Amino acid sequence: MASSVRVCNPRFARGRTWVAEVGIAPESGGKFVRRMSTPSDNGWSTSAGAWLRLMEQGDPNRVLLLDEVMLGLCGEVRDRDVLDVGCGEGRFCRMLGARGARTVGVDPTVEFIAEARRQQPGGTFLAAGGEALPLADASMDLVVSYVALVDIPDFRAAIREMARVVRPGGRCVIANLNGFSTATTHFWARDEDNNKRHWTMDNYMVERPGRAEWAGISIVNWHRPLSAYVQAFLGAGLRLEHFDEPMPTPAVKAKHPKMQDFHRIPHFCTMVWRAPARPPAA
């Protein structure tokens, strides 16, 4: 007789807290609430302290998976002008700056901008949303969005702004949550022995906000299907050069068995979009 299946929030082994096992399904007993009206408060200011503590501890999704991938996609950045849209506390700006980039970080949460300036005195960090970047046209060699598009209400405007500020022939390097992750209803469906049976999701094509809560953080993320993002980038005149769903390395999986879940459902995707080169002078 087949085992029964129940749907529930994740349970987690005791020991070190993995704060975000699968991006939106945190290991600290978090929840993801759907069917909410358009939020007036995205929660980032009130959650800033908890987020900074998480970043200080090390987010496994970044440290064990995405950092190496994103640095590789950015490539050689020495003496390049690089913009990080949704820079948060400036962590990735500092990583790129250590490789010789001239970085600009933009984030609407003033608490994060203050922390970024504290950690990188003399760095350029601007309190602004991605929908209206306070930068000149064609002023950046590289534009980065590191799991930030899910936080931006008008992501289409933000993508148009990325395309506006990147120089001809420049690139936009993107990491984002996959749509089947943000379309979840109750994370994993589990059997009576608490084994993960399958991932739950519904209404994939319906764009909508949802509140994610874990580790003292309570913020609004937005679900969109992948097609919505791709169409927005194409509509902004950019050309797709790379798409992937990153997997942990064998060494990471051997040391952190929970990362095996990415083989069942890759929660993140990465993209590289190229701006058209300036046409040759007549």
Sine and cosine of phi, psi and omega as CSV:
sin_phi,cos_phi,sin_psi,cos_psi,sin_omega,cos_omega
0.00,0.00,0.73,-0.68,-0.03,-1.00
-0.92,0.39,0.55,-0.83,0.05,-1.00
-0.93,0.36,0.55,-0.83,0.08,-1.00
-0.95,0.30,0.39,-0.92,-0.02,-1.00
-0.85,-0.53,0.71,-0.70,0.09,-1.00
-0.84,-0.53,0.44,-0.90,0.00,-1.00
-0.93,-0.36,0.78,-0.63,-0.09,-1.00
-0.38,-0.92,0.20,-0.98,0.17,-0.98
-0.93,0.36,0.42,-0.91,-0.07,-1.00
-0.91,0.42,0.54,-0.84,0.23,-0.97
-0.96,-0.30,0.44,-0.90,-0.12,-0.99
-0.66,-0.75,0.53,-0.85,0.02,-1.00
-0.92,0.40,0.46,-0.89,0.06,-1.00
-0.96,0.27,0.25,-0.97,-0.05,-1.00
0.88,-0.48,-0.55,-0.83,0.00,-1.00
-0.89,0.46,0.71,-0.71,0.02,-1.00
-0.99,0.14,0.89,-0.45,0.15,-0.99
-1.00,-0.02,0.96,-0.27,-0.27,-0.96
-0.95,0.31,-0.43,0.90,-0.06,-1.00
-0.59,-0.81,0.97,0.24,-0.09,-1.00
-0.84,0.55,-0.69,0.72,-0.05,-1.00
-0.75,-0.67,0.68,0.73,0.06,-1.00
0.98,0.20,-0.98,0.18,-0.03,-1.00
-0.99,-0.13,-0.06,1.00,0.02,-1.00
-0.93,-0.36,0.99,0.12,-0.16,-0.99
-0.94,0.34,0.44,-0.90,-0.02,-1.00
-0.99,0.12,0.02,1.00,-0.02,-1.00
-0.97,-0.23,0.44,0.90,0.05,-1.00
0.98,0.20,0.52,0.85,-0.04,-1.00
-0.97,0.25,-0.03,-1.00,0.01,-1.00
-0.57,-0.82,0.32,-0.95,0.01,-1.00
-0.76,-0.65,0.93,-0.37,-0.16,-0.99
-0.98,-0.18,0.82,-0.57,0.02,-1.00
-0.96,-0.28,-0.08,-1.00,0.03,-1.00
0.83,0.56,0.83,0.56,0.05,-1.00
-0.86,-0.51,0.40,-0.92,0.05,-1.00
-0.96,0.26,0.22,-0.98,0.04,-1.00
-0.83,0.56,0.83,-0.55,-0.14,-0.99
-0.97,0.23,0.59,-0.80,0.11,-0.99
-1.00,-0.03,-0.34,0.94,0.03,-1.00
-0.79,-0.62,0.88,-0.48,-0.04,-1.00
-0.99,0.16,-0.10,0.99,0.12,-0.99
1.00,0.06,-0.11,0.99,-0.12,-0.99
-0.93,0.36,-0.61,0.79,0.00,-1.00
-0.91,0.42,-0.72,0.69,-0.01,-1.00
-0.95,0.32,-0.37,0.93,0.00,-1.00
-0.99,-0.13,0.05,1.00,-0.13,-0.99
-0.86,0.51,-0.70,0.72,-0.02,-1.00
-0.88,0.48,-0.70,0.71,0.01,-1.00
-0.90,0.43,-0.63,0.78,0.02,-1.00
-0.90,0.43,-0.67,0.74,-0.01,-1.00
-0.90,0.44,-0.60,0.80,0.06,-1.00
-0.91,0.42,-0.64,0.77,0.04,-1.00
-0.88,0.47,-0.70,0.71,-0.01,-1.00
-0.91,0.41,-0.55,0.83,0.04,-1.00
-0.92,0.38,-0.60,0.80,0.03,-1.00
-0.95,0.31,-0.55,0.83,-0.04,-1.00
0.96,-0.28,0.93,-0.37,0.04,-1.00
-0.99,0.15,0.87,-0.49,-0.07,-1.00
-0.87,0.49,-0.53,0.85,0.02,-1.00
-0.87,0.48,-0.58,0.81,0.03,-1.00
-0.99,0.11,-0.81,0.59,-0.12,-0.99
-0.91,0.42,-0.65,0.76,-0.11,-0.99
-1.00,-0.08,-0.23,0.97,-0.09,-1.00
-0.75,-0.66,-0.87,0.49,-0.28,-0.96
-1.00,0.06,-0.50,0.86,-0.07,-1.00
-0.83,0.56,-0.80,0.60,-0.05,-1.00
-0.88,0.47,-0.64,0.77,0.00,-1.00
-0.90,0.44,-0.74,0.67,-0.05,-1.00
-0.92,0.40,-0.64,0.77,0.05,-1.00
-0.89,0.46,-0.64,0.77,0.04,-1.00
-0.90,0.44,-0.65,0.76,0.01,-1.00
-0.94,0.35,-0.55,0.84,0.04,-1.00
-0.92,0.38,-0.53,0.85,0.06,-1.00
0.94,0.33,-0.48,-0.88,-0.01,-1.00
-0.95,0.31,0.87,-0.48,-0.05,-1.00
-0.88,-0.47,0.03,1.00,-0.02,-1.00
-0.85,0.53,0.77,-0.64,0.01,-1.00
0.89,0.45,0.38,0.93,0.08,-1.00
-0.97,-0.25,0.51,-0.86,0.09,-1.00
-1.00,0.01,0.89,-0.47,-0.12,-0.99
-0.82,-0.57,0.75,-0.66,0.05,-1.00
-0.95,-0.32,0.73,-0.68,0.12,-0.99
-0.94,-0.34,0.94,-0.34,-0.01,-1.00
-1.00,0.03,0.88,-0.47,-0.12,-0.99
0.99,0.15,0.76,0.65,-0.16,-0.99
-0.96,0.28,-0.22,0.97,-0.06,-1.00
0.85,0.53,-0.75,-0.67,-0.04,-1.00
-0.99,0.13,0.16,0.99,0.13,-0.99
1.00,0.04,0.24,0.97,-0.08,-1.00
-0.85,0.53,-0.77,0.64,-0.06,-1.00
-0.96,0.29,-0.50,0.87,0.13,-0.99
-0.86,0.51,-0.66,0.75,0.01,-1.00
-0.92,0.40,-0.62,0.79,0.02,-1.00
-0.90,0.43,-0.67,0.74,0.03,-1.00
-0.95,0.32,-0.61,0.79,0.05,-1.00
-0.88,0.48,-0.58,0.82,0.04,-1.00
-0.91,0.42,-0.32,0.95,0.05,-1.00
-0.99,-0.15,0.18,0.98,0.13,-0.99
0.99,-0.13,0.10,1.00,0.00,-1.00
-0.97,0.22,0.49,-0.87,0.21,-0.98
-1.00,-0.07,0.96,-0.28,-0.18,-0.98
-0.97,-0.23,0.51,-0.86,0.18,-0.98
-0.79,-0.61,0.80,-0.60,0.05,-1.00
-0.94,-0.34,0.70,-0.71,0.00,-1.00
-0.81,-0.59,0.75,-0.66,0.05,-1.00
-0.40,-0.92,0.62,-0.78,-0.02,-1.00
-0.98,0.18,-0.21,0.98,-0.06,-1.00
-1.00,0.02,0.93,-0.36,-0.14,-0.99
-0.91,0.41,-0.49,0.87,0.03,-1.00
-0.90,0.44,-0.62,0.79,0.03,-1.00
-0.94,0.34,-0.65,0.76,0.02,-1.00
-0.89,0.45,-0.64,0.77,0.04,-1.00
-0.89,0.46,-0.66,0.75,0.01,-1.00
-0.93,0.36,-0.63,0.78,0.04,-1.00
-0.88,0.48,-0.69,0.72,0.02,-1.00
-0.92,0.40,-0.58,0.81,0.03,-1.00
-0.91,0.42,-0.67,0.74,-0.06,-1.00
-0.98,0.19,-0.37,0.93,0.00,-1.00
-0.72,-0.69,0.96,0.27,0.01,-1.00
-0.85,0.53,0.71,-0.70,-0.04,-1.00
1.00,0.01,-0.19,0.98,0.07,-1.00
-0.95,0.31,0.35,-0.94,0.00,-1.00
-0.98,-0.17,0.94,-0.35,0.01,-1.00
-0.73,-0.68,0.79,-0.61,-0.11,-0.99
-0.86,-0.51,0.74,-0.68,0.05,-1.00
-0.99,0.11,0.99,-0.15,-0.03,-1.00
-0.30,-0.95,0.40,-0.92,0.05,-1.00
-1.00,0.08,0.36,-0.93,0.01,-1.00
-0.93,0.37,-0.31,0.95,-0.04,-1.00
-0.96,0.27,-0.28,0.96,0.00,-1.00
-0.55,-0.84,0.99,0.13,-0.08,-1.00
-0.96,0.27,0.76,-0.64,-0.03,-1.00
-0.99,0.11,0.83,0.56,-0.06,-1.00
-0.70,-0.71,0.42,-0.91,-0.01,-1.00
-0.96,0.27,0.38,-0.93,0.11,-0.99
-0.84,0.54,0.59,-0.81,0.13,-0.99
0.75,0.66,0.74,0.68,-0.06,-1.00
-0.95,-0.31,-0.08,1.00,-0.09,-1.00
-0.83,-0.56,0.68,-0.74,0.11,-0.99
-0.97,0.23,-0.53,0.85,-0.08,-1.00
-0.59,-0.81,0.70,-0.72,0.08,-1.00
-0.87,-0.50,0.76,-0.65,-0.03,-1.00
-0.89,-0.46,0.65,-0.76,0.19,-0.98
-0.74,-0.68,0.96,-0.29,-0.15,-0.99
-0.97,-0.26,1.00,-0.02,-0.05,-1.00
0.79,0.62,0.78,0.63,0.00,-1.00
-0.88,-0.48,-0.43,0.90,-0.05,-1.00
-0.88,0.48,-0.50,0.87,0.02,-1.00
-0.92,0.39,-0.26,0.97,-0.01,-1.00
-0.99,-0.11,-0.15,0.99,-0.15,-0.99
-0.99,-0.16,0.88,-0.48,-0.04,-1.00
-0.85,0.52,-0.78,0.63,0.00,-1.00
-0.98,-0.18,0.97,0.23,-0.07,-1.00
-0.92,0.39,-0.46,0.89,0.02,-1.00
-0.91,0.41,-0.67,0.74,0.06,-1.00
-0.90,0.44,-0.64,0.77,0.01,-1.00
-0.90,0.44,-0.65,0.76,0.02,-1.00
-0.92,0.39,-0.64,0.77,0.08,-1.00
-0.88,0.48,-0.62,0.79,0.03,-1.00
-0.92,0.39,-0.64,0.76,0.08,-1.00
-0.85,0.52,-0.70,0.71,0.01,-1.00
-0.91,0.41,-0.52,0.86,-0.01,-1.00
-0.94,0.34,-0.67,0.75,-0.13,-0.99
-1.00,0.04,-0.28,0.96,0.01,-1.00
-0.97,0.23,0.60,-0.80,-0.03,-1.00
-0.96,0.28,0.39,-0.92,0.08,-1.00
-0.81,0.58,0.75,-0.66,-0.05,-1.00
0.99,0.14,-0.10,1.00,0.02,-1.00
-0.97,0.22,0.06,-1.00,-0.12,-0.99
-0.79,-0.62,0.45,-0.89,0.19,-0.98
-0.91,-0.41,0.86,-0.51,-0.02,-1.00
-0.95,-0.30,0.85,-0.53,-0.18,-0.98
-0.84,-0.55,0.71,-0.71,0.30,-0.95
-0.85,-0.53,0.69,-0.73,-0.05,-1.00
-0.48,-0.88,0.33,-0.94,0.14,-0.99
-0.95,0.33,0.68,-0.74,0.11,-0.99
-0.92,0.39,0.50,-0.86,-0.05,-1.00
-0.89,0.46,-0.55,0.84,0.02,-1.00
-0.95,0.31,-0.28,0.96,0.14,-0.99
-0.97,0.24,-0.72,0.70,-0.04,-1.00
-0.98,0.21,-0.22,0.98,0.05,-1.00
-1.00,0.01,0.13,0.99,-0.05,-1.00
-0.87,0.48,0.47,-0.88,0.08,-1.00
-0.97,-0.26,-0.71,0.71,-0.02,-1.00
-0.59,-0.81,0.54,0.84,-0.02,-1.00
0.88,0.48,-0.81,-0.58,-0.04,-1.00
-1.00,0.04,0.66,-0.75,0.26,-0.97
-0.99,0.11,0.73,-0.68,-0.10,-1.00
-0.83,-0.55,0.48,-0.88,0.05,-1.00
-1.00,0.07,-0.08,-1.00,-0.10,-1.00
-0.92,0.40,-0.28,0.96,0.07,-1.00
-0.99,-0.14,0.20,0.98,0.05,-1.00
0.95,0.30,0.29,0.96,0.09,-1.00
-0.98,0.20,0.63,-0.78,0.01,-1.00
-0.96,0.29,0.85,-0.52,-0.02,-1.00
-0.99,-0.12,-0.77,0.64,0.03,-1.00
-0.31,-0.95,0.30,-0.95,0.01,-1.00
-1.00,0.10,0.62,-0.78,-0.01,-1.00
-0.98,-0.21,0.65,-0.76,0.07,-1.00
-0.33,-0.94,0.34,-0.94,0.02,-1.00
-0.32,-0.95,0.29,-0.96,0.06,-1.00
0.78,0.63,0.74,0.67,-0.09,-1.00
-0.86,0.51,-0.61,0.79,-0.10,-0.99
-0.99,0.13,-0.04,1.00,-0.06,-1.00
-1.00,-0.08,0.92,-0.40,0.07,-1.00
-0.95,0.31,0.72,-0.69,-0.09,-1.00
-0.24,-0.97,0.43,-0.90,0.11,-0.99
-1.00,0.04,0.38,-0.93,0.11,-0.99
-0.47,-0.88,0.50,-0.87,-0.03,-1.00
-0.99,-0.14,0.83,-0.56,0.05,-1.00
-0.98,-0.21,0.73,-0.68,-0.06,-1.00
-0.74,-0.68,0.83,-0.56,0.08,-1.00
-0.25,-0.97,0.52,-0.86,0.14,-0.99
0.79,0.61,0.60,0.80,-0.02,-1.00
0.99,0.15,0.05,1.00,0.01,-1.00
-0.98,-0.19,0.69,-0.73,0.07,-1.00
-0.64,-0.77,0.97,-0.23,-0.13,-0.99
-0.73,-0.69,0.25,-0.97,0.08,-1.00
-0.99,-0.17,0.82,-0.57,0.22,-0.98
-0.94,-0.33,0.35,-0.94,0.00,-1.00
-0.89,-0.45,0.74,-0.67,0.13,-0.99
-1.00,-0.04,0.75,-0.66,0.18,-0.98
-0.64,-0.77,0.54,-0.84,0.12,-0.99
-0.93,0.36,0.43,-0.90,0.01,-1.00
-0.82,0.57,-0.61,0.79,-0.02,-1.00
-0.86,0.52,-0.55,0.83,0.00,-1.00
-0.91,0.42,-0.68,0.73,0.04,-1.00
-0.91,0.41,-0.72,0.69,-0.05,-1.00
-0.88,0.47,-0.70,0.72,0.00,-1.00
-0.90,0.44,-0.58,0.82,0.02,-1.00
-0.92,0.39,-0.67,0.74,0.04,-1.00
-0.92,0.40,-0.69,0.73,0.04,-1.00
-0.89,0.46,-0.65,0.76,0.00,-1.00
-0.91,0.41,-0.39,0.92,0.05,-1.00
-1.00,0.09,0.05,1.00,0.07,-1.00
1.00,0.04,0.25,0.97,-0.02,-1.00
-0.99,-0.11,0.40,-0.92,-0.02,-1.00
-0.90,-0.43,0.77,-0.64,-0.02,-1.00
-0.96,0.28,0.82,-0.57,0.05,-1.00
-0.94,-0.35,-0.36,0.93,-0.08,-1.00
-0.46,-0.89,0.65,-0.76,0.17,-0.98
-0.56,-0.83,0.69,-0.72,0.03,-1.00
-0.42,-0.91,0.29,-0.96,0.14,-0.99
-0.84,-0.54,0.99,-0.10,-0.22,-0.98
-0.88,0.47,0.59,-0.81,0.06,-1.00
-0.90,-0.43,0.55,-0.84,0.10,-1.00
-0.90,0.44,0.50,-0.87,0.05,-1.00
-0.94,0.33,0.36,-0.93,0.07,-1.00
-0.82,0.57,-0.61,0.79,0.00,-1.00
-0.90,0.43,-0.65,0.76,0.03,-1.00
-0.91,0.41,-0.70,0.72,-0.01,-1.00
-0.90,0.43,-0.60,0.80,0.01,-1.00
-0.91,0.42,-0.59,0.80,-0.03,-1.00
-1.00,0.06,-0.47,0.88,-0.06,-1.00
-0.76,-0.65,0.99,0.13,-0.11,-0.99
-0.84,0.54,-0.44,0.90,-0.01,-1.00
-0.89,0.46,-0.38,0.93,0.00,-1.00
-0.95,0.32,-0.16,0.99,0.10,-0.99
-0.86,0.51,-0.41,0.91,-0.02,-1.00
-0.86,0.51,-0.41,0.91,0.00,-1.00
-0.91,0.41,-0.32,0.95,0.09,-1.00
-0.97,0.23,-0.40,0.92,0.05,-1.00
-0.99,0.10,-0.63,0.78,0.03,-1.00
-0.50,-0.87,0.95,-0.31,0.00,-1.00
-0.98,0.22,0.96,-0.29,-0.18,-0.98
-0.97,0.22,-0.25,0.97,-0.04,-1.00
-0.84,-0.55,0.46,-0.89,0.17,-0.99
-0.79,-0.61,0.42,-0.91,0.09,-1.00
-0.82,-0.58,0.57,-0.82,-0.02,-1.00
-0.63,-0.78,0.52,-0.85,0.17,-0.99
-0.81,-0.59,0.83,-0.56,-0.01,-1.00
-0.89,-0.45,0.73,-0.68,-0.07,-1.00
-0.96,-0.28,0.72,-0.69,0.10,-0.99
-0.98,0.18,0.52,-0.85,0.03,-1.00
-0.88,0.48,0.60,-0.80,0.08,-1.00
-0.95,0.32,0.49,-0.87,0.03,-1.00
-0.92,0.40,0.75,-0.66,0.01,-1.00
-0.89,0.46,0.56,-0.83,-0.01,-1.00
-0.88,0.47,0.54,-0.84,0.00,-1.00
-0.90,0.44,0.60,-0.80,-0.01,-1.00
-0.94,0.34,0.00,0.00,0.00,0.00
